[in-house]
Amino acid sequence: AIRFYDSHDVVVQDITIENSPQCHLKFDGSSGILVSKVRISSPENSPNTDGIHLQNTKDVEIEDCIIAC
């Protein structure tokens, strides 16, 4: 649904992501990430239920989120 590459000091807050066909949130090569008050949902028969995918990323805070896949 939403992908960040080589991004720094990112805030993702107060959003809902439903039924993404791939990763819901993906961070790659990034730093200084805050994910707060995010709701992620997909049906159990979804082809890919990665809620938040972190790759080569550092300094990440995930708080007050609901991830139901």
Secondary structure in CASP SS format (residue, H / E / C, confidence):
PFRMAT SS
TARGET T0000
AUTHOR 0000-0000-0000
METHOD secondary structure of the structure
MODEL  1
A C 1.00
I E 1.00
R E 1.00
F E 1.00
Y E 1.00
D C 1.00
S C 1.00
H E 1.00
D E 1.00
V E 1.00
V E 1.00
V E 1.00
Q E 1.00
D C 1.00
I C 1.00
T E 1.00
I E 1.00
E E 1.00
N C 1.00
S C 1.00
P C 1.00
Q C 1.00
C C 1.00
H C 1.00
L E 1.00
K E 1.00
F E 1.00
D E 1.00
G C 1.00
S C 1.00
S E 1.00
G E 1.00
I E 1.00
L E 1.00
V E 1.00
S E 1.00
K C 1.00
V C 1.00
R E 1.00
I E 1.00
S E 1.00
S C 1.00
P C 1.00
E C 1.00
N C 1.00
S C 1.00
P C 1.00
N C 1.00
T C 1.00
D C 1.00
G C 1.00
I E 1.00
H E 1.00
L E 1.00
Q E 1.00
N C 1.00
T C 1.00
K E 1.00
D E 1.00
V E 1.00
E E 1.00
I E 1.00
E E 1.00
D C 1.00
C C 1.00
I E 1.00
I E 1.00
A E 1.00
C C 1.00
END
